[in-house]
């Protein structure tokens, strides 16, 4: 199974989220991960917001991978959000973002998180994967797309 499959349960996939900014997205990510992974909502928000201040985590082509380290995280945690309406994310291609994969790792994370980031970047670089994620109708389908072997 892919590394993504290890960190992305179906309960961490949110489709057609209605937010108007990065700040609101990070608030929603904090809420989801407080409910589903037992993390403090404020810690998730602060972690993602602080990392984003260092530079945009947008990849371009409508995708961003906000990520950070949190001491309360014992093993890497992921969440995927597809937005109803794209939001500004300071992407290198200056396009708004509508697919976001949040990645949280322990403070003493090894190279596993770099491998996960690499796997995610590889997935999102494929137009066919991005299109499939945009047209998926349920969380299970999104998870299957993200964990499928690359072609």
N, CA, C and O atoms as a GROMACS GRO file, in nm:
protein
  604
    1UNK      N    1   0.084  -0.119   0.000
    1UNK     CA    2   0.000   0.000   0.000
    1UNK      C    3   0.088   0.124   0.000
    1UNK      O    4   0.200   0.124   0.052
    2UNK      N    5   0.036   0.228  -0.057
    2UNK     CA    6   0.112   0.352  -0.064
    2UNK      C    7   0.124   0.414   0.074
    2UNK      O    8   0.048   0.383   0.165
    3UNK      N    9   0.221   0.503   0.088
    3UNK     CA   10   0.235   0.577   0.214
    3UNK      C   11   0.111   0.661   0.241
    3UNK      O   12   0.072   0.679   0.356
    4UNK      N   13   0.048   0.711   0.136
    4UNK     CA   14  -0.073   0.792   0.151
    4UNK      C   15  -0.182   0.709   0.216
    4UNK      O   16  -0.255   0.758   0.303
    5UNK      N   17  -0.195   0.584   0.176
    5UNK     CA   18  -0.297   0.496   0.233
    5UNK      C   19  -0.281   0.477   0.382
    5UNK      O   20  -0.379   0.457   0.454
    6UNK      N   21  -0.158   0.482   0.430
    6UNK     CA   22  -0.131   0.464   0.573
    6UNK      C   23  -0.177   0.584   0.656
    6UNK      O   24  -0.202   0.569   0.776
    7UNK      N   25  -0.190   0.700   0.595
    7UNK     CA   26  -0.217   0.822   0.673
    7UNK      C   27  -0.350   0.889   0.641
    7UNK      O   28  -0.385   0.990   0.701
    8UNK      N   29  -0.425   0.832   0.544
    8UNK     CA   30  -0.548   0.897   0.499
    8UNK      C   31  -0.669   0.804   0.511
    8UNK      O   32  -0.704   0.735   0.416
    9UNK      N   33  -0.732   0.802   0.628
    9UNK     CA   34  -0.858   0.727   0.638
    9UNK      C   35  -0.969   0.801   0.563
    9UNK      O   36  -0.958   0.922   0.541
   10UNK      N   37  -1.073   0.731   0.526
   10UNK     CA   38  -1.186   0.793   0.455
   10UNK      C   39  -1.243   0.909   0.536
   10UNK      O   40  -1.290   1.007   0.479
   11UNK      N   41  -1.241   0.898   0.667
   11UNK     CA   42  -1.297   1.004   0.753
   11UNK      C   43  -1.218   1.134   0.745
   11UNK      O   44  -1.263   1.236   0.797
   12UNK      N   45  -1.100   1.132   0.681
   12UNK     CA   46  -1.018   1.253   0.666
   12UNK      C   47  -1.030   1.312   0.526
   12UNK      O   48  -0.946   1.393   0.485
   13UNK      N   49  -1.132   1.272   0.452
   13UNK     CA   50  -1.155   1.324   0.317
   13UNK      C   51  -1.283   1.408   0.321
   13UNK      O   52  -1.390   1.359   0.357
   14UNK      N   53  -1.270   1.534   0.282
   14UNK     CA   54  -1.385   1.626   0.281
   14UNK      C   55  -1.403   1.680   0.139
   14UNK      O   56  -1.311   1.738   0.081
   15UNK      N   57  -1.522   1.659   0.085
   15UNK     CA   58  -1.550   1.704  -0.051
   15UNK      C   59  -1.642   1.825  -0.051
   15UNK      O   60  -1.736   1.834   0.029
   16UNK      N   61  -1.614   1.916  -0.142
   16UNK     CA   62  -1.698   2.033  -0.166
   16UNK      C   63  -1.712   2.123  -0.043
   16UNK      O   64  -1.820   2.173  -0.013
   17UNK      N   65  -1.601   2.141   0.026
   17UNK     CA   66  -1.596   2.231   0.140
   17UNK      C   67  -1.612   2.375   0.092
   17UNK      O   68  -1.553   2.414  -0.010
   18UNK      N   69  -1.691   2.452   0.163
   18UNK     CA   70  -1.716   2.590   0.125
   18UNK      C   71  -1.638   2.682   0.219
   18UNK      O   72  -1.684   2.713   0.329
   19UNK      N   73  -1.520   2.726   0.176
   19UNK     CA   74  -1.439   2.822   0.251
   19UNK      C   75  -1.396   2.932   0.155
   19UNK      O   76  -1.393   2.912   0.033
   20UNK      N   77  -1.362   3.048   0.211
   20UNK     CA   78  -1.328   3.161   0.125
   20UNK      C   79  -1.182   3.204   0.136
   20UNK      O   80  -1.140   3.297   0.067
   21UNK      N   81  -1.103   3.137   0.223
   21UNK     CA   82  -0.964   3.179   0.242
   21UNK      C   83  -0.882   3.064   0.301
   21UNK      O   84  -0.936   2.964   0.348
   22UNK      N   85  -0.750   3.083   0.297
   22UNK     CA   86  -0.659   2.987   0.362
   22UNK      C   87  -0.690   2.978   0.510
   22UNK      O   88  -0.694   2.868   0.566
   23UNK      N   89  -0.713   3.092   0.573
   23UNK     CA   90  -0.741   3.093   0.716
   23UNK      C   91  -0.862   3.006   0.748
   23UNK      O   92  -0.857   2.925   0.841
   24UNK      N   93  -0.970   3.021   0.674
   24UNK     CA   94  -1.090   2.939   0.698
   24UNK      C   95  -1.061   2.792   0.669
   24UNK      O   96  -1.110   2.704   0.740
   25UNK      N   97  -0.982   2.764   0.567
   25UNK     CA   98  -0.946   2.626   0.537
   25UNK      C   99  -0.870   2.565   0.655
   25UNK      O  100  -0.899   2.453   0.697
   26UNK      N  101  -0.772   2.638   0.708
   26UNK     CA  102  -0.693   2.587   0.819
   26UNK      C  103  -0.779   2.568   0.945
   26UNK      O  104  -0.755   2.477   1.023
   27UNK      N  105  -0.879   2.655   0.963
   27UNK     CA  106  -0.973   2.637   1.074
   27UNK      C  107  -1.051   2.507   1.056
   27UNK      O  108  -1.068   2.431   1.152
   28UNK      N  109  -1.098   2.481   0.934
   28UNK     CA  110  -1.173   2.358   0.906
   28UNK      C  111  -1.083   2.235   0.921
   28UNK      O  112  -1.128   2.132   0.971
   29UNK      N  113  -0.959   2.245   0.878
   29UNK     CA  114  -0.864   2.134   0.895
   29UNK      C  115  -0.844   2.106   1.044
   29UNK      O  116  -0.842   1.991   1.087
   30UNK      N  117  -0.829   2.212   1.122
   30UNK     CA  118  -0.815   2.196   1.267
   30UNK      C  119  -0.935   2.129   1.329
   30UNK      O  120  -0.922   2.042   1.414
   31UNK      N  121  -1.054   2.170   1.285
   31UNK     CA  122  -1.177   2.110   1.338
   31UNK      C  123  -1.183   1.962   1.302
   31UNK      O  124  -1.208   1.878   1.388
   32UNK      N  125  -1.161   1.930   1.174
   32UNK     CA  126  -1.167   1.789   1.131
   32UNK      C  127  -1.069   1.704   1.210
   32UNK      O  128  -1.105   1.598   1.261
   33UNK      N  129  -0.944   1.750   1.219
   33UNK     CA  130  -0.842   1.668   1.284
   33UNK      C  131  -0.857   1.667   1.436
   33UNK      O  132  -0.804   1.577   1.502
   34UNK      N  133  -0.926   1.764   1.493
   34UNK     CA  134  -0.957   1.757   1.636
   34UNK      C  135  -1.062   1.648   1.659
   34UNK      O  136  -1.056   1.575   1.757
   35UNK      N  137  -1.159   1.639   1.568
   35UNK     CA  138  -1.266   1.539   1.580
   35UNK      C  139  -1.219   1.399   1.543
   35UNK      O  140  -1.255   1.302   1.610
   36UNK      N  141  -1.140   1.387   1.438
   36UNK     CA  142  -1.105   1.256   1.384
   36UNK      C  143  -0.972   1.200   1.433
   36UNK      O  144  -0.953   1.078   1.436
   37UNK      N  145  -0.878   1.287   1.470
   37UNK     CA  146  -0.745   1.239   1.509
   37UNK      C  147  -0.707   1.280   1.651
   37UNK      O  148  -0.597   1.249   1.697
   38UNK      N  149  -0.797   1.347   1.720
   38UNK     CA  150  -0.771   1.384   1.859
   38UNK      C  151  -0.668   1.493   1.879
   38UNK      O  152  -0.612   1.507   1.988
   39UNK      N  153  -0.642   1.571   1.775
   39UNK     CA  154  -0.545   1.679   1.786
   39UNK      C  155  -0.616   1.807   1.832
   39UNK      O  156  -0.737   1.822   1.810
   40UNK      N  157  -0.544   1.896   1.894
   40UNK     CA  158  -0.603   2.023   1.936
   40UNK      C  159  -0.625   2.110   1.812
   40UNK      O  160  -0.533   2.133   1.734
   41UNK      N  161  -0.748   2.158   1.796
   41UNK     CA  162  -0.785   2.238   1.680
   41UNK      C  163  -0.692   2.359   1.664
   41UNK      O  164  -0.648   2.390   1.553
   42UNK      N  165  -0.664   2.425   1.773
   42UNK     CA  166  -0.579   2.544   1.769
   42UNK      C  167  -0.436   2.509   1.728
   42UNK      O  168  -0.372   2.586   1.656
   43UNK      N  169  -0.386   2.394   1.774
   43UNK     CA  170  -0.250   2.352   1.736
   43UNK      C  171  -0.240   2.329   1.586
   43UNK      O  172  -0.142   2.369   1.523
   44UNK      N  173  -0.341   2.263   1.529
   44UNK     CA  174  -0.340   2.236   1.385
   44UNK      C  175  -0.342   2.368   1.309
   44UNK      O  176  -0.261   2.390   1.218
   45UNK      N  177  -0.433   2.456   1.346
   45UNK     CA  178  -0.443   2.586   1.278
   45UNK      C  179  -0.312   2.662   1.287
   45UNK      O  180  -0.260   2.709   1.186
   46UNK      N  181  -0.257   2.674   1.408
   46UNK     CA  182  -0.134   2.751   1.427
   46UNK      C  183  -0.017   2.692   1.349
   46UNK      O  184   0.063   2.766   1.292
   47UNK      N  185  -0.008   2.561   1.347
   47UNK     CA  186   0.099   2.493   1.274
   47UNK      C  187   0.091   2.524   1.126
   47UNK      O  188   0.191   2.562   1.064
   48UNK      N  189  -0.027   2.508   1.068
   48UNK     CA  190  -0.044   2.530   0.924
   48UNK      C  191  -0.025   2.677   0.888
   48UNK      O  192   0.038   2.710   0.787
   49UNK      N  193  -0.078   2.766   0.970
   49UNK     CA  194  -0.068   2.909   0.944
   49UNK      C  195   0.077   2.956   0.953
   49UNK      O  196   0.123   3.034   0.870
   50UNK      N  197   0.149   2.907   1.055
   50UNK     CA  198   0.290   2.945   1.072
   50UNK      C  199   0.374   2.897   0.953
   50UNK      O  200   0.459   2.970   0.904
   51UNK      N  201   0.349   2.775   0.907
   51UNK     CA  202   0.425   2.722   0.793
   51UNK      C  203   0.396   2.802   0.667
   51UNK      O  204   0.486   2.828   0.587
   52UNK      N  205   0.271   2.839   0.649
   52UNK     CA  206   0.232   2.912   0.529
   52UNK      C  207   0.296   3.052   0.527
   52UNK      O  208   0.321   3.106   0.419
   53UNK      N  209   0.321   3.110   0.643
   53UNK     CA  210   0.387   3.241   0.650
   53UNK      C  211   0.529   3.234   0.596
   53UNK      O  212   0.583   3.334   0.548
   54UNK      N  213   0.590   3.116   0.603
   54UNK     CA  214   0.727   3.098   0.552
   54UNK      C  215   0.731   3.095   0.399
   54UNK      O  216   0.835   3.121   0.339
   55UNK      N  217   0.619   3.064   0.338
   55UNK     CA  218   0.611   3.053   0.193
   55UNK      C  219   0.494   2.964   0.157
   55UNK      O  220   0.459   2.872   0.231
   56UNK      N  221   0.436   2.992   0.043
   56UNK     CA  222   0.318   2.917   0.002
   56UNK      C  223   0.350   2.768  -0.017
   56UNK      O  224   0.455   2.732  -0.068
   57UNK      N  225   0.256   2.684   0.024
   57UNK     CA  226   0.268   2.541   0.005
   57UNK      C  227   0.190   2.495  -0.119
   57UNK      O  228   0.172   2.375  -0.141
   58UNK      N  229   0.145   2.591  -0.199
   58UNK     CA  230   0.075   2.557  -0.324
   58UNK      C  231   0.176   2.504  -0.426
   58UNK      O  232   0.287   2.556  -0.439
   59UNK      N  233   0.135   2.401  -0.498
   59UNK     CA  234   0.220   2.343  -0.603
   59UNK      C  235   0.191   2.404  -0.739
   59UNK      O  236   0.276   2.405  -0.827
   60UNK      N  237   0.069   2.456  -0.755
   60UNK     CA  238   0.022   2.499  -0.885
   60UNK      C  239  -0.080   2.400  -0.936
   60UNK      O  240  -0.101   2.295  -0.875
   61UNK      N  241  -0.145   2.431  -1.047
   61UNK     CA  242  -0.247   2.345  -1.108
   61UNK      C  243  -0.362   2.315  -1.013
   61UNK      O  244  -0.424   2.208  -1.020
   62UNK      N  245  -0.391   2.410  -0.922
   62UNK     CA  246  -0.505   2.395  -0.832
   62UNK      C  247  -0.480   2.313  -0.706
   62UNK      O  248  -0.574   2.275  -0.637
   63UNK      N  249  -0.352   2.286  -0.676
   63UNK     CA  250  -0.317   2.196  -0.566
   63UNK      C  251  -0.226   2.264  -0.465
   63UNK      O  252  -0.138   2.342  -0.500
   64UNK      N  253  -0.250   2.233  -0.337
   64UNK     CA  254  -0.160   2.277  -0.230
   64UNK      C  255  -0.142   2.163  -0.130
   64UNK      O  256  -0.230   2.080  -0.112
   65UNK      N  257  -0.025   2.162  -0.067
   65UNK     CA  258   0.003   2.062   0.037
   65UNK      C  259   0.055   2.134   0.162
   65UNK      O  260   0.175   2.130   0.191
   66UNK      N  261  -0.035   2.199   0.236
   66UNK     CA  262   0.009   2.261   0.362
   66UNK      C  263   0.055   2.152   0.458
   66UNK      O  264  -0.009   2.047   0.470
   67UNK      N  265   0.165   2.178   0.526
   67UNK     CA  266   0.220   2.075   0.613
   67UNK      C  267   0.295   2.139   0.729
   67UNK      O  268   0.329   2.257   0.725
   68UNK      N  269   0.319   2.059   0.831
   68UNK     CA  270   0.394   2.109   0.945
   68UNK      C  271   0.415   2.003   1.050
   68UNK      O  272   0.365   1.891   1.040
   69UNK      N  273   0.492   2.042   1.152
   69UNK     CA  274   0.525   1.951   1.262
   69UNK      C  275   0.446   1.991   1.387
   69UNK      O  276   0.434   2.109   1.420
   70UNK      N  277   0.391   1.890   1.455
   70UNK     CA  278   0.315   1.913   1.578
   70UNK      C  279   0.361   1.810   1.680
   70UNK      O  280   0.366   1.690   1.652
   71UNK      N  281   0.394   1.857   1.800
   71UNK     CA  282   0.445   1.765   1.903
   71UNK      C  283   0.342   1.659   1.942
   71UNK      O  284   0.380   1.548   1.979
   72UNK      N  285   0.213   1.689   1.934
   72UNK     CA  286   0.109   1.594   1.973
   72UNK      C  287   0.090   1.481   1.871
   72UNK      O  288   0.026   1.380   1.901
   73UNK      N  289   0.145   1.497   1.752
   73UNK     CA  290   0.132   1.394   1.648
   73UNK      C  291   0.235   1.286   1.674
   73UNK      O  292   0.356   1.312   1.679
   74UNK      N  293   0.186   1.163   1.690
   74UNK     CA  294   0.276   1.049   1.714
   74UNK      C  295   0.317   0.982   1.584
   74UNK      O  296   0.427   0.926   1.574
   75UNK      N  297   0.230   0.987   1.484
   75UNK     CA  298   0.262   0.933   1.352
   75UNK      C  299   0.198   1.026   1.248
   75UNK      O  300   0.101   1.096   1.278
   76UNK      N  301   0.251   1.028   1.131
   76UNK     CA  302   0.206   1.119   1.026
   76UNK      C  303   0.055   1.109   1.004
   76UNK      O  304  -0.002   0.999   1.002
   77UNK      N  305  -0.010   1.225   0.989
   77UNK     CA  306  -0.155   1.235   0.969
   77UNK      C  307  -0.181   1.314   0.842
   77UNK      O  308  -0.116   1.416   0.818
   78UNK      N  309  -0.277   1.269   0.761
   78UNK     CA  310  -0.313   1.340   0.641
   78UNK      C  311  -0.462   1.367   0.633
   78UNK      O  312  -0.542   1.297   0.696
   79UNK      N  313  -0.500   1.467   0.557
   79UNK     CA  314  -0.641   1.498   0.529
   79UNK      C  315  -0.648   1.562   0.391
   79UNK      O  316  -0.560   1.639   0.353
   80UNK      N  317  -0.753   1.529   0.317
   80UNK     CA  318  -0.771   1.584   0.183
   80UNK      C  319  -0.900   1.666   0.180
   80UNK      O  320  -1.003   1.622   0.230
   81UNK      N  321  -0.891   1.785   0.122
   81UNK     CA  322  -1.006   1.873   0.108
   81UNK      C  323  -1.021   1.912  -0.039
   81UNK      O  324  -0.925   1.955  -0.103
   82UNK      N  325  -1.141   1.896  -0.090
   82UNK     CA  326  -1.173   1.951  -0.222
   82UNK      C  327  -1.273   2.064  -0.197
   82UNK      O  328  -1.374   2.045  -0.130
   83UNK      N  329  -1.244   2.179  -0.252
   83UNK     CA  330  -1.324   2.298  -0.225
   83UNK      C  331  -1.433   2.319  -0.330
   83UNK      O  332  -1.417   2.284  -0.447
   84UNK      N  333  -1.544   2.376  -0.286
   84UNK     CA  334  -1.652   2.413  -0.379
   84UNK      C  335  -1.604   2.518  -0.477
   84UNK      O  336  -1.629   2.510  -0.597
   85UNK      N  337  -1.533   2.616  -0.423
   85UNK     CA  338  -1.483   2.727  -0.503
   85UNK      C  339  -1.334   2.745  -0.474
   85UNK      O  340  -1.296   2.753  -0.357
   86UNK      N  341  -1.249   2.750  -0.575
   86UNK     CA  342  -1.106   2.768  -0.553
   86UNK      C  343  -1.076   2.896  -0.474
   86UNK      O  344  -1.148   2.996  -0.484
   87UNK      N  345  -0.967   2.891  -0.396
   87UNK     CA  346  -0.925   3.007  -0.316
   87UNK      C  347  -0.782   3.046  -0.353
   87UNK      O  348  -0.704   2.964  -0.401
   88UNK      N  349  -0.749   3.172  -0.329
   88UNK     CA  350  -0.612   3.219  -0.352
   88UNK      C  351  -0.518   3.149  -0.254
   88UNK      O  352  -0.550   3.132  -0.136
   89UNK      N  353  -0.402   3.109  -0.305
   89UNK     CA  354  -0.305   3.036  -0.222
   89UNK      C  355  -0.162   3.077  -0.254
   89UNK      O  356  -0.068   3.009  -0.214
   90UNK      N  357  -0.145   3.186  -0.326
   90UNK     CA  358  -0.012   3.232  -0.367
   90UNK      C  359   0.065   3.123  -0.441
   90UNK      O  360   0.183   3.101  -0.417
   91UNK      N  361  -0.004   3.056  -0.531
   91UNK     CA  362   0.056   2.947  -0.608
   91UNK      C  363   0.157   3.000  -0.708
   91UNK      O  364   0.145   3.114  -0.753
   92UNK      N  365   0.258   2.920  -0.743
   92UNK     CA  366   0.359   2.964  -0.839
   92UNK      C  367   0.300   2.996  -0.976
   92UNK      O  368   0.354   3.080  -1.048
   93UNK      N  369   0.189   2.931  -1.014
   93UNK     CA  370   0.126   2.960  -1.142
   93UNK      C  371   0.016   3.067  -1.128
   93UNK      O  372  -0.056   3.096  -1.224
   94UNK      N  373   0.005   3.123  -1.008
   94UNK     CA  374  -0.091   3.230  -0.976
   94UNK      C  375  -0.236   3.188  -0.991
   94UNK      O  376  -0.325   3.272  -0.998
   95UNK      N  377  -0.260   3.057  -0.997
   95UNK     CA  378  -0.397   3.005  -1.008
   95UNK      C  379  -0.450   2.972  -0.869
   95UNK      O  380  -0.373   2.932  -0.781
   96UNK      N  381  -0.581   2.988  -0.847
   96UNK     CA  382  -0.638   2.951  -0.717
   96UNK      C  383  -0.633   2.800  -0.698
   96UNK      O  384  -0.612   2.724  -0.792
   97UNK      N  385  -0.653   2.758  -0.575
   97UNK     CA  386  -0.640   2.617  -0.535
   97UNK      C  387  -0.777   2.562  -0.495
   97UNK      O  388  -0.855   2.629  -0.428
   98UNK      N  389  -0.804   2.439  -0.537
   98UNK     CA  390  -0.928   2.374  -0.494
   98UNK      C  391  -0.907   2.232  -0.443
   98UNK      O  392  -1.003   2.167  -0.402
   99UNK      N  393  -0.783   2.184  -0.444
   99UNK     CA  394  -0.750   2.053  -0.387
   99UNK      C  395  -0.634   2.072  -0.290
   99UNK      O  396  -0.528   2.120  -0.327
  100UNK      N  397  -0.658   2.032  -0.166
  100UNK     CA  398  -0.559   2.055  -0.061
  100UNK      C  399  -0.537   1.925   0.015
  100UNK      O  400  -0.633   1.861   0.059
  101UNK      N  401  -0.412   1.888   0.031
  101UNK     CA  402  -0.377   1.774   0.116
  101UNK      C  403  -0.298   1.828   0.234
  101UNK      O  404  -0.187   1.878   0.218
  102UNK      N  405  -0.357   1.819   0.353
  102UNK     CA  406  -0.291   1.865   0.476
  102UNK      C  407  -0.208   1.748   0.530
  102UNK      O  408  -0.258   1.636   0.542
  103UNK      N  409  -0.083   1.776   0.564
  103UNK     CA  410   0.008   1.674   0.614
  103UNK      C  411   0.070   1.723   0.744
  103UNK      O  412   0.136   1.827   0.748
  104UNK      N  413   0.049   1.648   0.851
  104UNK     CA  414   0.107   1.680   0.981
  104UNK      C  415   0.198   1.567   1.026
  104UNK      O  416   0.162   1.450   1.017
  105UNK      N  417   0.314   1.604   1.075
  105UNK     CA  418   0.413   1.504   1.114
  105UNK      C  419   0.462   1.533   1.256
  105UNK      O  420   0.450   1.646   1.304
  106UNK      N  421   0.517   1.429   1.324
  106UNK     CA  422   0.573   1.452   1.457
  106UNK      C  423   0.691   1.549   1.451
  106UNK      O  424   0.754   1.565   1.346
  107UNK      N  425   0.718   1.614   1.562
  107UNK     CA  426   0.830   1.711   1.564
  107UNK      C  427   0.962   1.646   1.528
  107UNK      O  428   1.048   1.710   1.467
  108UNK      N  429   0.980   1.520   1.565
  108UNK     CA  430   1.106   1.450   1.537
  108UNK      C  431   1.093   1.361   1.413
  108UNK      O  432   1.156   1.256   1.405
  109UNK      N  433   1.012   1.403   1.317
  109UNK     CA  434   0.986   1.322   1.198
  109UNK      C  435   1.114   1.290   1.124
  109UNK      O  436   1.206   1.371   1.112
  110UNK      N  437   1.117   1.168   1.074
  110UNK     CA  438   1.232   1.123   0.995
  110UNK      C  439   1.205   1.154   0.848
  110UNK      O  440   1.138   1.252   0.816
  111UNK      N  441   1.257   1.074   0.762
  111UNK     CA  442   1.240   1.098   0.619
  111UNK      C  443   1.104   1.051   0.568
  111UNK      O  444   1.071   1.075   0.452
  112UNK      N  445   1.024   0.984   0.653
  112UNK     CA  446   0.893   0.934   0.606
  112UNK      C  447   0.809   1.047   0.549
  112UNK      O  448   0.747   1.031   0.443
  113UNK      N  449   0.807   1.162   0.617
  113UNK     CA  450   0.722   1.270   0.568
  113UNK      C  451   0.771   1.325   0.434
  113UNK      O  452   0.692   1.371   0.352
  114UNK      N  453   0.901   1.321   0.412
  114UNK     CA  454   0.955   1.364   0.283
  114UNK      C  455   0.912   1.267   0.173
  114UNK      O  456   0.883   1.307   0.061
  115UNK      N  457   0.909   1.139   0.208
  115UNK     CA  458   0.863   1.038   0.112
  115UNK      C  459   0.715   1.056   0.081
  115UNK      O  460   0.672   1.041  -0.033
  116UNK      N  461   0.635   1.090   0.184
  116UNK     CA  462   0.493   1.115   0.162
  116UNK      C  463   0.475   1.238   0.074
  116UNK      O  464   0.396   1.236  -0.020
  117UNK      N  465   0.548   1.346   0.104
  117UNK     CA  466   0.540   1.467   0.021
  117UNK      C  467   0.577   1.436  -0.124
  117UNK      O  468   0.511   1.484  -0.217
  118UNK      N  469   0.679   1.357  -0.143
  118UNK     CA  470   0.722   1.320  -0.278
  118UNK      C  471   0.613   1.239  -0.349
  118UNK      O  472   0.584   1.263  -0.466
  119UNK      N  473   0.553   1.145  -0.277
  119UNK     CA  474   0.446   1.064  -0.336
  119UNK      C  475   0.327   1.152  -0.373
  119UNK      O  476   0.269   1.137  -0.481
  120UNK      N  477   0.291   1.244  -0.284
  120UNK     CA  478   0.179   1.335  -0.312
  120UNK      C  479   0.209   1.424  -0.433
  120UNK      O  480   0.125   1.440  -0.521
  121UNK      N  481   0.329   1.480  -0.438
  121UNK     CA  482   0.367   1.566  -0.550
  121UNK      C  483   0.360   1.488  -0.681
  121UNK      O  484   0.316   1.540  -0.784
  122UNK      N  485   0.404   1.363  -0.676
  122UNK     CA  486   0.396   1.279  -0.796
  122UNK      C  487   0.252   1.255  -0.840
  122UNK      O  488   0.222   1.262  -0.959
  123UNK      N  489   0.165   1.227  -0.745
  123UNK     CA  490   0.024   1.206  -0.777
  123UNK      C  491  -0.036   1.332  -0.839
  123UNK      O  492  -0.097   1.327  -0.946
  124UNK      N  493  -0.018   1.445  -0.770
  124UNK     CA  494  -0.081   1.569  -0.813
  124UNK      C  495  -0.022   1.626  -0.942
  124UNK      O  496  -0.082   1.712  -1.005
  125UNK      N  497   0.096   1.578  -0.982
  125UNK     CA  498   0.155   1.626  -1.107
  125UNK      C  499   0.086   1.563  -1.228
  125UNK      O  500   0.104   1.609  -1.340
  126UNK      N  501   0.009   1.458  -1.205
  126UNK     CA  502  -0.060   1.389  -1.314
  126UNK      C  503  -0.197   1.450  -1.339
  126UNK      O  504  -0.283   1.451  -1.251
  127UNK      N  505  -0.217   1.499  -1.459
  127UNK     CA  506  -0.345   1.561  -1.494
  127UNK      C  507  -0.460   1.463  -1.475
  127UNK      O  508  -0.568   1.502  -1.430
  128UNK      N  509  -0.439   1.337  -1.509
  128UNK     CA  510  -0.546   1.236  -1.496
  128UNK      C  511  -0.587   1.219  -1.350
  128UNK      O  512  -0.705   1.200  -1.321
  129UNK      N  513  -0.492   1.225  -1.258
  129UNK     CA  514  -0.524   1.214  -1.115
  129UNK      C  515  -0.601   1.337  -1.070
  129UNK      O  516  -0.702   1.324  -1.000
  130UNK      N  517  -0.556   1.456  -1.108
  130UNK     CA  518  -0.626   1.578  -1.069
  130UNK      C  519  -0.770   1.577  -1.121
  130UNK      O  520  -0.863   1.612  -1.049
  131UNK      N  521  -0.788   1.537  -1.247
  131UNK     CA  522  -0.922   1.532  -1.304
  131UNK      C  523  -1.009   1.430  -1.233
  131UNK      O  524  -1.127   1.455  -1.207
  132UNK      N  525  -0.952   1.314  -1.200
  132UNK     CA  526  -1.028   1.211  -1.128
  132UNK      C  527  -1.070   1.261  -0.990
  132UNK      O  528  -1.182   1.235  -0.946
  133UNK      N  529  -0.980   1.332  -0.923
  133UNK     CA  530  -1.013   1.385  -0.790
  133UNK      C  531  -1.124   1.490  -0.798
  133UNK      O  532  -1.210   1.497  -0.711
  134UNK      N  533  -1.122   1.570  -0.904
  134UNK     CA  534  -1.225   1.673  -0.921
  134UNK      C  535  -1.362   1.613  -0.953
  134UNK      O  536  -1.464   1.671  -0.917
  135UNK      N  537  -1.364   1.499  -1.019
  135UNK     CA  538  -1.492   1.440  -1.056
  135UNK      C  539  -1.539   1.330  -0.962
  135UNK      O  540  -1.651   1.280  -0.977
  136UNK      N  541  -1.458   1.292  -0.864
  136UNK     CA  542  -1.498   1.188  -0.768
  136UNK      C  543  -1.622   1.233  -0.692
  136UNK      O  544  -1.637   1.351  -0.658
  137UNK      N  545  -1.711   1.139  -0.664
  137UNK     CA  546  -1.838   1.174  -0.600
  137UNK      C  547  -1.844   1.138  -0.452
  137UNK      O  548  -1.939   1.177  -0.383
  138UNK      N  549  -1.744   1.065  -0.402
  138UNK     CA  550  -1.747   1.030  -0.260
  138UNK      C  551  -1.605   1.015  -0.206
  138UNK      O  552  -1.509   1.004  -0.282
  139UNK      N  553  -1.595   1.017  -0.074
  139UNK     CA  554  -1.465   1.014  -0.006
  139UNK      C  555  -1.387   0.885  -0.035
  139UNK      O  556  -1.265   0.889  -0.051
  140UNK      N  557  -1.456   0.773  -0.041
  140UNK     CA  558  -1.388   0.646  -0.069
  140UNK      C  559  -1.322   0.649  -0.206
  140UNK      O  560  -1.210   0.600  -0.222
  141UNK      N  561  -1.389   0.706  -0.306
  141UNK     CA  562  -1.332   0.716  -0.440
  141UNK      C  563  -1.206   0.803  -0.438
  141UNK      O  564  -1.107   0.769  -0.502
  142UNK      N  565  -1.211   0.915  -0.366
  142UNK     CA  566  -1.095   1.003  -0.356
  142UNK      C  567  -0.977   0.927  -0.295
  142UNK      O  568  -0.865   0.934  -0.345
  143UNK      N  569  -1.004   0.856  -0.186
  143UNK     CA  570  -0.897   0.780  -0.119
  143UNK      C  571  -0.838   0.678  -0.216
  143UNK      O  572  -0.716   0.664  -0.223
  144UNK      N  573  -0.922   0.606  -0.290
  144UNK     CA  574  -0.874   0.506  -0.384
  144UNK      C  575  -0.787   0.569  -0.492
  144UNK      O  576  -0.685   0.512  -0.531
  145UNK      N  577  -0.826   0.686  -0.541
  145UNK     CA  578  -0.746   0.756  -0.643
  145UNK      C  579  -0.609   0.791  -0.586
  145UNK      O  580  -0.507   0.773  -0.653
  146UNK      N  581  -0.608   0.840  -0.462
  146UNK     CA  582  -0.482   0.884  -0.403
  146UNK      C  583  -0.388   0.770  -0.365
  146UNK      O  584  -0.266   0.789  -0.360
  147UNK      N  585  -0.443   0.650  -0.340
  147UNK     CA  586  -0.355   0.540  -0.300
  147UNK      C  587  -0.324   0.444  -0.415
  147UNK      O  588  -0.242   0.353  -0.400
  148UNK      N  589  -0.388   0.466  -0.530
  148UNK     CA  590  -0.362   0.378  -0.645
  148UNK      C  591  -0.216   0.391  -0.689
  148UNK      O  592  -0.155   0.497  -0.676
  149UNK      N  593  -0.163   0.282  -0.739
  149UNK     CA  594  -0.026   0.284  -0.791
  149UNK      C  595  -0.017   0.380  -0.907
  149UNK      O  596  -0.108   0.388  -0.989
  150UNK      N  597   0.094   0.454  -0.914
  150UNK     CA  598   0.112   0.550  -1.023
  150UNK      C  599   0.131   0.476  -1.155
  150UNK      O  600   0.189   0.368  -1.161
  151UNK      N  601   0.081   0.538  -1.259
  151UNK     CA  602   0.092   0.478  -1.392
  151UNK      C  603   0.213   0.532  -1.463
  151UNK      O  604   0.240   0.494  -1.577
   0.00000   0.00000   0.00000
